[in-house]
């Protein structure tokens, strides 16, 4: 055994690795920040499709580390693996930038090029992921440089958050506030800057090549690890004698003592990983579901004339995370220690509890955004009358008791409730218009029958025929739909007077290069249709009917269009809002972000150091790849849940919160049963079995910083 080496200097080479990580994370987090909006607004995927593609991309990004680890540990070594796969990574960025510029291509072609670019990025970032921080760890000699290693990990994580802090703020600014290629946005500029940073990362990493400690790849160490596991399983199944020790302790085992020992230690670490995927499932939704939630909120800061973009809320994460990291040793960890939270798995339990709280807050906020929805008692029915005239209308009925004022204002509406004797009843009502509408036939003596259905609402439109100007009450063919879309977009139906040509050039349009337009013919059947949030203008040919039709999130609208003054002065409209949502300020997302950031910072810092110090040095990249696989599985969970498509987003948030709570109890069980260990590591490549000795003495283990 080598004698202990004291007072070793921290290697200069790690600064190149830290700078490389900063640039690469700038690229990765900037891309993730704006990706879901690029998919939904430029490539026109639905919210659920955008969520699935987003998490599918992250799934692949965290699935590829297994192959990166195999290349690093068995073939190329970490250094060559990082260089070669970083080139693939940068190429993917260039392809994605090109796709965002390809306006002349068909939408399907743009989608294909973009997806291909994302696949290349996933291959690159996933392939280098298990290599970079373990390559940095290889520069240290353990246990003598354990404190320096811990500082390296802190700097490494700080670099991640600095890169993500700048990019999560800057990328949304570039894509939103700059206009290019005939659009109101400029995704090509944002993607182009991110590509430049990835190229910079490659250059920085290559510059430090002569300073690195480059460990030779083991002889197919990962395959040997799998082989040792399968060999042990097969022998135990076929063996007739019972083995009272560990199931890998097989007499005559063809694998060496070190390989068996490393495999046993690796399995103990991997056993704890089964609790990780659910945490990542919640954590990763900051860039998808939480960003889509932010699109339903008001980001304007009136005092400074600036608007927080929906994807820019993610900037809170690295900003607050940096402050928390800097307070680890002096504030955060001593605070947790007061409650007995000292060991790594205990800290992970605290993280998962905070993630549970974060999604509970997300569900509460989603409920507040959507507001209340009309619920009609099952024994009661409702009908609504929209007055299409510029004069008062009075509703009278001997069949039902009408309390209070039964007048309907000009271009107004009124709701009436009734309890029918059967599932559907018919009521006779009389409608009288006042004298200002005496130009219409039977203006003061309209008899009509209305249908009332239990548990339903039916709308009627008071209008006139174009032929003889006769007043009539027309039923809207469909029941009123009070179910708000899951994505929170407004629902709109348009009711047009019978004396207006429904095939005319009527349209709802928004201003700008990316203007949205809805032709009135799309609403001909008077159904509720999902429309985009925004401020619209109702136009008729070249003329403007109304210029301030503001459609807000999670609200159900009815737009009535009629002829003014008997048709001699063009058209006019009125917008009715029911079941209104709440247009809350985007900063109301801050509490959920704070909880998730606290969870994230403790979870990542603890789990990275835990996986490195608990893993045998020969297969650290394999352990790192398996760690990344937990993130991959977490994103797969989100894809599956999105495909199941909960009818209400708030229910999906509550589901994830409950799942995280159950996972916290699982982590508590794993924490209770886990036995901590650590390994010595030398800066040479000796293959002696004595090189990697687990530290089993508890006082020595504690001195190595296993609690940090």
C-alpha positions, -999 to 999 in steps of 0.1 A, spaced: 0 0 0 13 35 -9 22 57 20 -1 87 25 8 118 7 2 151 25 -2 187 14 -9 179 -22 -17 210 -43 -50 212 -61 -44 203 -98 -46 232 -122 -61 210 -148 -95 210 -131 -100 247 -140 -102 238 -177 -127 211 -168 -148 236 -148 -147 262 -177 -156 235 -202 -186 226 -180 -197 262 -177 -198 267 -215 -215 234 -221 -241 239 -195 -247 274 -209 -256 257 -241 -277 229 -226 -298 249 -202 -303 277 -227 -316 252 -252 -339 235 -227 -352 269 -216 -366 279 -250 -372 244 -265 -408 238 -254 -419 272 -268 -400 266 -301 -418 233 -304 -453 248 -296 -451 282 -314 -428 276 -344 -432 239 -351 -469 240 -341 -469 210 -318 -497 208 -292 -488 213 -255 -490 176 -248 -469 168 -279 -444 195 -270 -441 181 -235 -435 146 -248 -409 157 -273 -392 179 -247 -390 150 -222 -382 125 -249 -351 146 -258 -341 148 -221 -348 110 -218 -323 103 -246 -298 128 -232 -298 108 -199 -300 74 -216 -268 79 -237 -245 82 -207 -245 44 -204 -229 42 -238 -206 71 -231 -194 53 -199 -188 21 -219 -167 41 -245 -148 59 -217 -141 30 -194 -135 3 -220 -123 18 -253 -115 55 -257 -109 67 -222 -126 97 -207 -105 124 -225 -111 111 -261 -148 103 -254 -154 139 -242 -137 154 -273 -153 132 -299 -189 133 -286 -186 170 -280 -181 174 -317 -213 155 -323 -230 177 -297 -218 209 -315 -230 195 -349 -264 190 -335 -266 226 -323 -257 238 -358 -284 216 -374 -310 229 -349 -300 264 -357 -304 257 -394 -338 242 -388 -350 273 -371 -339 294 -401 -355 272 -427 -387 292 -432 -389 282 -469 -391 245 -460 -424 227 -453 -434 224 -417 -428 186 -418 -393 192 -432 -385 218 -404 -398 193 -378 -376 165 -392 -344 186 -393 -351 199 -358 -357 165 -344 -325 152 -361 -306 180 -345 -320 173 -311 -310 136 -314 -274 146 -322 -274 170 -292 -288 142 -270 -261 118 -282 -234 143 -275 -245 157 -242 -255 123 -229 -223 107 -240 -200 132 -222 -222 134 -191 -207 105 -171 -172 115 -182 -167 152 -174 -171 153 -136 -155 119 -131 -126 130 -153 -123 159 -130 -124 136 -100 -96 115 -116 -72 145 -111 -72 140 -73 -56 114 -50 -79 100 -23 -83 101 6 -55 127 9 -73 153 -13 -109 146 -2 -114 182 9 -100 195 -24 -123 171 -43 -153 184 -24 -143 220 -33 -139 209 -69 -174 195 -69 -187 227 -54 -169 247 -81 -182 223 -107 -218 228 -96 -213 266 -93 -201 266 -129 -232 247 -139 -254 273 -123 -235 303 -136 -238 289 -171 -275 282 -167 -281 315 -150 -268 335 -179 -284 314 -206 -318 310 -190 -321 348 -189 -304 356 -222 -319 329 -245 -355 341 -239 -345 377 -244 -329 369 -278 -358 347 -290 -385 372 -279 -371 407 -283 -353 403 -316 -372 398 -349 -357 379 -378 -367 358 -408 -401 374 -410 -412 364 -375 -419 383 -343 -393 361 -326 -357 351 -334 -350 315 -323 -321 313 -348 -302 340 -329 -307 322 -296 -298 288 -310 -268 303 -328 -253 318 -296 -257 285 -279 -239 267 -307 -210 292 -304 -207 284 -266 -205 247 -273 -177 252 -298 -160 274 -271 -163 245 -246 -145 222 -270 -117 246 -275 -112 253 -238 -111 216 -230 -85 209 -257 -63 237 -244 -57 219 -211 -49 185 -226 -13 185 -215 -22 190 -178 -47 162 -174 -42 129 -156 -56 105 -182 -64 71 -168 -62 43 -193 -95 26 -200 -100 -7 -181 -103 -39 -201 -141 -39 -208 -147 -31 -171 -185 -24 -176 -190 -56 -195 -171 -74 -168 -194 -58 -142 -225 -70 -160 -209 -104 -166 -201 -108 -129 -237 -101 -121 -252 -125 -146 -226 -151 -137 -236 -149 -100 -273 -150 -109 -268 -181 -131 -247 -199 -106 -271 -193 -78 -300 -206 -99 -282 -237 -110 -265 -244 -77 -281 -270 -55 -263 -259 -23 -273 -228 -4 -249 -198 -1 -252 -182 33 -229 -152 23 -234 -127 -5 -248 -143 -36 -217 -131 -56 -194 -150 -32 -192 -181 -53 -165 -208 -48 -144 -209 -79 -157 -176 -93 -140 -169 -126 -139 -132 -118 -112 -117 -96 -116 -107 -60 -115 -70 -69 -141 -74 -97 -164 -92 -73 -159 -66 -46 -164 -37 -70 -196 -53 -83 -210 -58 -48 -203 -22 -39 -218 -10 -72 -250 -30 -66 -254 -15 -31 -251 20 -46 -275 12 -75 -300 -2 -50 -304 34 -36 -309 47 -72 -343 32 -75 -357 62 -56 -342 88 -79 -364 87 -111 -395 102 -95 -375 132 -82 -362 138 -117 -397 135 -131 -408 164 -110 -375 184 -114 -375 183 -152 -410 197 -156 -397 232 -148 -388 235 -185 -420 220 -198 -452 221 -177 -441 250 -155 -432 270 -186 -465 263 -202 -482 273 -169 -463 306 -171 -478 313 -206 -511 317 -188 -498 344 -165 -490 381 -167 -453 388 -168 -454 426 -171 -435 447 -147 -451 481 -151 -427 500 -130 -398 493 -153 -416 487 -185 -402 452 -189 -419 418 -193 -408 385 -177 -410 359 -205 -427 325 -196 -394 306 -201 -374 332 -183 -389 323 -149 -363 295 -150 -336 321 -143 -347 320 -107 -334 285 -104 -297 290 -110 -297 325 -93 -311 311 -60 -292 279 -63 -259 298 -64 -268 315 -32 -277 282 -15 -245 265 -27 -224 293 -13 -242 289 21 -238 251 22 -212 247 49 -220 278 69 -257 280 69 -277 252 51 -260 221 63 -256 233 99 -293 242 98 -303 207 86 -279 191 112 -300 207 140 -328 184 129 -306 154 127 -302 155 89 -265 147 84 -261 116 62 -264 118 24 -296 97 21 -312 118 49 -305 149 29 -320 133 -2 -352 126 19 -354 163 28 -350 171 -10 -378 149 -20 -401 163 7 -394 198 -7 -402 186 -42 -435 172 -29 -443 206 -15 -433 224 -47 -459 204 -68 -486 209 -42 -480 247 -46 -480 242 -84 -514 225 -82 -528 253 -60 -516 279 -84 -530 260 -114 -564 259 -96 -563 296 -90 -554 304 -126 -584 283 -139 -608 297 -113 -642 281 -107 -663 264 -133 -701 264 -136 -716 233 -120 -753 229 -126 -771 206 -101 -782 173 -116 -819 181 -107 -818 216 -122 -816 230 -157 -805 264 -170 -812 284 -201 -794 316 -212 -809 343 -235 -786 366 -255 -803 398 -266 -793 406 -302 -812 439 -303 -802 474 -293 -831 477 -270 -844 461 -237 -861 428 -238 -884 415 -210 -889 378 -203 -923 367 -189 -935 332 -181 -965 317 -163 -947 283 -162 -918 293 -140 -913 318 -112 -890 346 -123 -877 366 -94 -865 402 -96 -859 421 -127 -864 400 -159 -852 427 -183 -823 419 -206 -802 450 -215 -794 458 -251 -768 433 -264 -770 418 -229 -777 383 -216 -796 367 -187 -796 333 -171 -827 315 -159 -829 283 -137 -857 258 -137 -863 224 -122 -881 202 -148 -902 172 -138 -884 149 -162 -849 148 -177 -860 174 -202 -889 199 -200 -904 226 -222 -914 260 -209 -934 287 -226 -921 322 -223 -931 356 -237 -906 382 -248 -913 419 -253 -890 444 -268 -895 481 -259 -908 507 -282 -874 516 -296 -875 483 -316 -910 488 -330 -896 486 -365 -895 448 -360 -926 426 -366 -941 411 -333 -915 431 -313 -939 432 -282 -956 398 -284 -931 370 -291 -943 336 -278 -916 309 -277 -909 275 -262 -876 269 -245 -861 235 -236 -846 229 -201 -825 198 -195 -814 185 -161 -778 192 -154 -773 212 -186 -773 248 -199 -789 257 -232 -784 291 -249 -809 310 -270 -803 340 -293 -829 367 -297 -825 379 -333 -845 387 -364 -849 372 -398 -834 390 -428 -864 386 -450 -893 402 -430 -876 416 -399 -895 392 -377 -883 388 -341 -875 352 -332 -857 332 -304 -833 308 -319 -818 279 -300 -780 272 -302 -779 236 -313 -754 224 -287 -754 223 -249 -732 250 -233 -698 235 -226 -682 247 -194 -652 224 -195 -621 244 -198 -593 231 -220 -564 214 -201 -539 238 -216 -558 268 -202 -564 284 -236 -597 304 -238 -627 288 -254 -647 309 -278 -680 306 -297 -694 331 -321 -731 337 -325 -741 357 -356 -774 374 -363 -796 356 -388 -796 387 -410 -758 385 -415 -740 365 -443 -720 339 -424 -699 333 -455 -687 369 -456 -652 381 -450 -655 382 -412 -623 374 -392 -606 377 -359 -570 388 -363 -541 398 -341 -514 423 -350 -477 415 -358 -457 395 -382 -468 362 -366 -504 374 -365 -531 348 -358 -563 348 -377 -596 329 -373 -622 331 -401 -657 333 -388 -667 303 -409 -647 282 -384 -673 290 -358 -703 284 -382 -717 255 -360 -716 278 -329 -695 253 -310 -669 264 -284 -634 263 -300 -600 267 -284 -582 299 -295 -549 314 -286 -546 340 -258 -543 375 -271 -559 408 -281 -579 405 -313 -595 428 -338 -628 418 -355 -626 428 -391 -652 427 -420 -634 430 -453 -612 460 -451 -632 475 -422 -628 472 -385 -658 462 -363 -641 460 -329 -605 465 -320 -603 454 -284 -614 418 -281 -591 406 -253 -592 368 -248 -577 358 -214 -566 323 -202 -590 298 -187 -621 317 -197 -652 308 -217 -663 335 -242 -693 341 -264 -690 367 -291 -723 380 -305 -723 399 -338 -753 418 -350 -764 445 -374 -766 480 -360 -799 499 -361 -817 476 -384 -787 471 -407 -782 506 -419 -749 513 -401 -729 481 -405 -721 455 -378 -713 456 -341 -702 430 -316 -702 422 -279 -681 398 -259 -695 378 -230 -672 361 -205 -683 333 -182 -663 311 -158 -635 336 -159 -600 325 -151 -576 346 -131 -548 364 -149 -523 362 -121 -488 377 -121 -460 353 -132 -441 359 -99 -467 338 -81 -447 309 -94 -418 320 -72 -428 298 -41 -429 266 -61 -396 275 -77 -380 282 -43 -391 248 -29 -379 230 -60 -345 249 -60 -338 239 -24 -347 203 -33 -326 204 -64 -294 220 -49 -293 195 -20 -303 165 -41 -278 171 -69 -248 181 -47 -255 152 -23 -262 125 -49 -232 134 -72 -208 132 -43 -225 101 -29 -223 83 -62 -186 92 -66 -174 85 -31 -194 53 -28 -184 39 -62 -153 18 -67 -128 39 -87 -125 14 -116 -162 18 -125 -170 54 -115 -182 62 -151 -205 32 -150 -220 44 -117 -223 79 -132 -240 65 -162 -265 46 -141 -271 78 -121 -279 96 -154 -302 67 -163 -323 75 -133 -328 110 -149 -337 93 -182 -363 71 -165 -377 101 -147 -383 118 -180 -398 87 -194 -423 88 -165 -433 123 -176 -438 111 -212 -460 83 -201 -481 104 -178 -485 131 -205 -496 104 -230 -522 93 -204 -535 129 -206 -552 138 -174 -584 158 -182 -572 186 -158 -536 197 -154 -542 203 -117 -549 166 -112 -517 157 -130 -497 180 -106 -514 163 -76 -506 129 -90 -469 138 -92 -470 152 -57 -485 120 -43 -460 99 -62 -431 120 -48 -445 115 -13 -445 78 -17 -410 79 -31 -399 98 0 -410 69 22 -391 45 -1 -360 66 3 -364 65 41 -364 27 40 -333 27 18 -315 52 41 -322 30 71 -307 -1 55 -277 14 37 -241 10 50 -217 38 40 -182 32 27 -155 51 7 -125 42 -14 -89 51 -17 -78 64 -51 -42 69 -64 -31 90 -93 -14 60 -110 -30 32 -129 -19 3 -108 -40 -28 -113 -32 -43 -79 -61 -54 -58 -49 -33 -29 -52 0 -48 -89 4 -41 -94 -3 -5 -128 6 11 -125 27 42 -145 8 68 -135 25 100 -164 49 108 -142 77 122 -120 76 91 -151 76 69 -165 107 86 -131 125 82 -134 119 44 -164 141 42 -191 115 34 -217 139 49 -209 168 24 
